[in-house]
Amino acid sequence: MEVINHLQPEACAGMEDIRREIDALDQAVINLLGKRFQYVLAASKFKTSATSVRAPERFKAMLATRRTWAEAEGLNPDAIEKMYSDLVNPRRDSRADPAYVSAKTGHALRQLSATTRFVAPP
């Protein structure tokens, strides 16, 4: 998915420009999370036991990789880990409830934005 930003951060003339560009990025992030969720639903066809659903070793490795990616982007790895933990293991019985997953992810994204220092792209 291509995200079209009309302005680079340093070219923004004011808060209106910045908010418009952030909104475009947030919409792309949410679209990608929706697509990711479709893969999660598709994976359920292949998970035939409680162990394969939980896959604790895979989960641990996935979180470690996401932390590495976060650090490479100058993001808070703890916030990214929490976001993915909430995304993958919502604290509710219904993994297939997109509204709940979206609410938990939205909370994690708000926390991420509150704890992340943003670095201008090279």
NORWOJO-V727584 format. One line per field, one symbol per residue. phi: phi as a letter, one per 20 degrees, with the letter a starting at -180 (. if undefined). psi: psi as a letter, one per 40 degrees, with the letter a starting at -180 (. if undefined). burial: 1 if it has 9 or more other C-alpha atoms within 8 Angstrom, else 0. Layout:
phi->???
psi->???
burial->???
//
This chain:
phi->.edddfcfgfefeaffffffffgffffffffffffgfffffffffdedcfffffkgffffffffffffffgfemdfffffffgffffecfeafefedgffgffffgfffffgffddeedfff
psi->hhhhhdiideeheadddddddddddddddddddddddddddddddeheidddddgdddddddddddddddddefihddddddddddddgigidgdegdddddddddddddddddehhhhii.
burial->00000010000100001100100110010001000010001001001000001000001000100111011001111011111111100100001000001001100110110001000000
//
